[in-house]
Structures are given as C-alpha cells and as structure tokens.
Amino acid sequence: MCDYELALEGEILHHAYDRIDNSMYQAENDQWWQPDSALFLLKTFINPVRVGYFAKKLFNGLNIDPHGSTALEVGCGGGIFCEEIARMGFDTTGIDPFAQSLQIAIKHAETSGLEINYKQGTGEALPFRDSSCDVVFCCDVLEHVRDLPKVISEISRVLKPGGVFCYDTINRTWISKLIAINIAQRWGWWAFMPPDFHIWKMFIKPDEIKLLLQQNNFEWREHRGTAPNVSYPEILYYLHKRAKGELTYKDLSEKLFLIESENLTIIYMGYAIKKQ
C-alpha cells in the first residue's frame, strides 16, 4: 500500500463525515458527566482500560516524568479523559471544536479542583507552536475527523522530537460494523447511541494508521486491543434491558467495561514516538 488507503476515497469520506451526528457534543445540557447519559459510558466503559494502558507505557515503559511535562488532548469533549491526564500530573491542555462541550469541561474541572487549559479548535489546525508538547492524546476522535492525514500531520508538528502520541480508535472490520454500528446505533432492540454517531467507512485499520504515522515522522511502537469484561450474549441482554427501560445508563456503567486484550477487531489503543 503506497498511501493511506482511505485517502483514495477522499470525496466518499467527506460525504461520510457530513453524515456524522454531532448533536450530543453540541447539547447545552451536560451530556458528559451525568451518570444517566450515553456519553458518561466513556468514563466507565473505556476510560479505565486506556488510562491504565497509557500510564503503563508512559511511566513504566518510557520513564516519562509528567511533572513539568506538557500534554495535549485533541478532541477533549467535556473533559472526561482530559481530567485523567491532569491527574497523572501533566500540565494539561484540551482542544475541541464544540464550545458547548468546552464550557461543560471548564466548569467540571473547576468543580474538581483541576487546572486544565481548554481551547476551541480542530485537529486539522492545532493552535499551538511547533514542537511545543511532550505528549499528545487523541481518544475516541480519529474516526470522527474530516481530514485524518492532516490531523496526524498536525499532531506530529506540535510534538517535540522524542514526544509521544497516544491514541485509540475503532478498526474497520465486519465485527466492528456489526457491534459498533448495527447493535450500538441502528438496531432498536439494543441500540444506545444515535444512528450516525459513528460512520463505519471512517473507522481505521491498524495498518492504515501505522502508515500515516510513518509518513509523518513517527516511530510506531505498539497496538493493543480491548475486550468486554463479560460475554457478548450478556452484553446483548443488558443492552436490551436498557432499551426496554429496565436498566439505566448508570446501571450499564456498573456492569460493563473493557479490559486490555490482543483482539484488535473493534477498539484498539496504541502509541508512537516522534523521531528526533
């Protein structure tokens, strides 16, 4: 493969991006931190596994000292993951295109006693100087952006040589289409997200992101997958009970979460180092 595979379908991807339903990110009321909201599942379902994975790689594997180090989260939303970065000890900044989400993030950080700098902007045009960040995080975002190659290029630009890029995203497989699209969004028997919250064509295969990283002066290091803590029949059982109103999102958050796995077929995590 001589170039990022999906770039060959540029117009198709732009049309796919225009189909994404971003209304949850633009809601005036708090969709992020209220226990009985779908977005709160980000905190309970996926945050523990990715926080644990990135902390292990940054602190045990790379021996990074977060104190005095700058970290940027691209696509911070309401601050659910950004607050975890701040608690690691980094001088933390979050950037997001949606003002409503940023206002919620700012308010919650103040309530939590955390110093986080939030700015409005996009991953395609990061408002930061070249080589100004020690670590960049981008989680639940790469599969949503309009121009993925540009976002990776911008992340490389703002990272210092030797800086670390930590990310997670969703693989473009038939299994991810079944679970992340049909079950999670389309089939009312189980669905818990808006129908176009994710678009399958915008999911990213591991080899595609590895190639993009290589093209943007990164040394890719690793991918690790995730798996649910319970069997898929159990997940379907709980999701159906929620769809019927017998369980709340808060109830789901207490029953379901992801664990680290070798399985890359749906959500996977990884990191790369910017070359000197």
C-alpha positions in Angstrom: 0.0 0.0 0.0 1.7 3.2 -1.2 -0.6 5.7 0.5 -3.2 5.9 3.2 -5.9 3.6 1.8 -8.9 5.8 2.7 -7.3 8.9 1.1 -8.1 7.2 -2.2 -11.8 7.7 -1.3 -11.4 11.4 -0.3 -14.8 12.5 -1.7 -16.5 9.5 -0.2 -15.0 10.2 3.2 -16.0 13.9 3.1 -19.6 12.8 2.4 -19.3 10.2 5.2 -18.1 13.0 7.6 -21.1 15.1 6.7 -23.4 12.3 7.9 -22.0 12.2 11.4 -24.4 13.2 14.1 -22.5 15.6 16.4 -25.6 16.8 18.2 -24.6 15.2 21.5 -21.4 17.2 21.5 -23.3 20.5 20.9 -26.0 20.0 23.6 -26.4 22.8 26.0 -27.1 20.5 28.9 -24.4 18.2 30.4 -24.3 15.0 28.3 -20.8 14.2 29.6 -20.8 13.9 33.4 -24.4 12.9 34.2 -24.4 9.3 35.2 -27.6 8.5 33.2 -26.3 9.7 29.8 -24.8 7.7 27.0 -21.6 9.7 26.9 -21.0 9.0 30.6 -20.2 5.4 29.5 -16.9 6.8 28.1 -15.8 7.4 31.7 -16.8 4.0 33.0 -16.7 1.7 29.9 -13.4 2.7 28.2 -11.5 5.2 30.4 -10.2 2.7 32.9 -8.5 0.4 30.3 -7.0 3.2 28.3 -5.8 5.3 31.3 -4.1 2.1 32.6 -2.6 1.3 29.3 -1.2 4.7 28.6 0.1 5.2 32.1 1.9 1.9 31.9 3.6 2.8 28.7 4.4 6.4 29.5 5.7 5.9 33.1 6.9 2.3 33.2 7.9 1.8 29.6 9.2 5.2 28.6 10.1 6.6 32.1 8.4 9.9 31.4 8.1 12.3 34.4 4.7 14.1 34.0 5.6 16.9 36.3 6.8 19.8 34.2 5.7 17.9 31.0 3.0 19.3 28.7 0.2 17.1 27.5 -2.5 18.0 24.9 -5.7 16.1 24.3 -7.1 16.6 20.8 -10.9 16.3 20.8 -11.4 16.6 24.6 -15.2 17.0 24.6 -16.5 17.5 28.1 -13.2 16.7 29.7 -13.7 13.1 30.8 -10.3 11.9 29.6 -8.6 15.3 30.0 -9.2 15.2 33.7 -7.5 11.8 33.9 -4.4 13.3 32.1 -4.3 16.1 34.6 -4.5 13.7 37.5 -1.4 11.9 36.0 0.5 15.1 36.8 0.8 16.7 33.3 0.4 20.4 32.5 -2.7 19.7 30.6 -4.5 21.4 27.7 -7.6 20.2 25.9 -8.9 21.3 22.5 -12.3 20.7 20.9 -14.3 22.3 18.1 -17.6 22.5 20.2 -18.0 25.4 22.5 -20.8 23.7 24.4 -18.7 20.7 25.4 -15.8 23.0 26.4 -18.0 25.0 28.7 -19.0 21.8 30.4 -15.4 20.7 30.6 -14.3 24.1 32.1 -17.0 24.0 34.7 -16.3 20.4 35.8 -12.5 21.0 36.0 -13.2 23.9 38.3 -15.5 21.8 40.5 -12.9 19.1 40.6 -10.1 21.5 41.6 -8.1 20.7 38.4 -6.1 23.2 36.4 -6.7 22.4 32.8 -6.4 24.9 29.9 -9.2 24.4 27.4 -9.2 25.9 23.9 -11.6 25.8 21.0 -10.1 24.5 17.7 -9.8 21.5 15.4 -7.3 18.7 15.0 -6.7 19.8 11.4 -5.4 23.2 12.6 -4.0 23.0 16.1 -3.4 26.5 17.6 0.0 25.6 19.1 3.6 26.2 18.2 5.8 23.7 16.5 7.5 21.2 19.0 5.5 22.6 22.0 4.1 19.4 23.5 5.7 16.4 25.3 2.7 14.1 24.9 -0.4 14.3 22.7 -3.5 12.1 23.4 -6.3 11.6 20.9 -9.0 9.2 22.0 -12.5 8.5 20.5 -11.6 11.1 17.9 -9.6 9.9 14.9 -12.6 8.1 13.4 -14.6 11.3 13.6 -12.3 13.9 11.9 -12.8 15.3 8.4 -9.1 15.0 7.3 -7.3 12.2 9.2 -3.9 12.7 7.4 -3.9 16.4 8.3 -4.7 15.7 11.9 -1.8 13.2 12.2 0.4 15.8 10.5 -0.6 18.5 12.9 0.0 16.2 15.9 3.5 15.5 14.6 4.1 19.2 14.1 3.2 20.2 17.7 5.1 17.3 19.4 8.6 17.8 20.5 11.2 15.4 19.0 11.0 12.3 21.2 7.5 13.2 22.2 4.8 10.6 22.5 1.5 10.2 20.6 -1.1 8.1 22.4 -4.4 7.2 20.7 -7.3 4.8 20.5 -9.7 4.3 17.6 -12.0 1.7 16.0 -11.0 -0.9 13.5 -12.9 -1.1 10.2 -13.9 -4.8 10.2 -17.1 -6.7 9.8 -17.2 -7.3 13.5 -17.0 -3.5 14.2 -19.8 -2.9 11.7 -21.9 -5.5 13.5 -21.3 -4.3 17.0 -20.3 -0.6 16.9 -22.7 0.4 14.1 -25.7 -2.1 13.9 -26.0 -3.1 17.5 -24.9 0.1 19.2 -26.6 2.5 16.8 -29.2 1.0 14.4 -31.0 -2.0 15.9 -33.5 -0.7 18.3 -33.6 -4.0 20.3 -30.2 -3.0 21.7 -29.1 0.5 20.4 -27.9 3.1 22.9 -26.3 5.8 20.6 -27.7 8.0 17.8 -27.9 6.2 14.4 -25.0 8.2 12.8 -22.8 8.8 15.9 -20.2 6.7 14.1 -19.8 6.0 10.4 -18.3 2.7 9.5 -16.4 4.0 6.5 -14.4 6.3 8.8 -13.1 3.5 11.0 -9.4 3.0 10.7 -7.5 -0.2 10.2 -4.3 -0.6 12.2 -2.1 -0.8 9.1 -3.6 2.4 7.9 -2.7 4.4 11.0 0.7 2.8 11.1 1.4 4.0 7.6 0.1 7.5 8.4 2.4 7.6 11.4 5.4 6.5 9.3 4.6 9.3 6.7 4.6 11.9 9.5 7.9 11.3 11.2 6.7 8.8 13.8 8.2 5.6 15.0 5.2 3.4 15.7 5.6 1.2 18.8 2.5 -0.9 19.6 -1.1 -1.7 19.2 -3.2 -3.4 21.9 -6.8 -4.3 21.7 -9.8 -4.4 24.1 -12.4 -6.9 25.0 -15.6 -6.7 27.2 -15.5 -7.9 30.7 -18.5 -10.2 30.1 -19.6 -12.4 27.2 -21.4 -10.8 24.2 -24.7 -12.6 25.0 -24.6 -10.9 28.4 -23.9 -7.6 26.8 -26.9 -8.0 24.5 -29.0 -9.0 27.5 -28.1 -5.8 29.4 -28.4 -3.6 26.3 -31.9 -4.9 25.6 -33.0 -4.3 29.2 -31.7 -0.7 28.9 -33.6 -0.3 25.6 -36.8 -1.5 27.3 -36.2 0.9 30.2 -35.5 -1.8 32.7 -31.9 -0.6 33.2 -30.4 3.0 33.1 -27.1 4.1 31.6 -25.9 4.3 35.2 -26.9 0.6 35.7 -24.9 -0.3 32.5 -21.9 1.6 33.7 -21.8 -0.6 36.8 -22.0 -3.9 34.7 -19.9 -3.3 31.6 -16.3 -2.2 31.0 -13.4 -3.0 28.7 -10.2 -4.8 29.5 -6.9 -5.0 27.7 -6.7 -7.7 25.0 -4.8 -8.9 22.0 -8.0 -8.6 19.9 -7.8 -5.5 17.6 -11.0 -6.2 15.7 -13.0 -3.3 17.4 -11.5 -0.7 19.7 -7.7 -0.7 19.8 -5.1 1.5 21.5 -1.5 2.4 20.5 1.4 4.8 20.8 4.2 6.2 18.7 7.3 8.3 19.2 8.1 11.4 17.1 11.6 10.8 15.6 14.5 13.1 16.6 
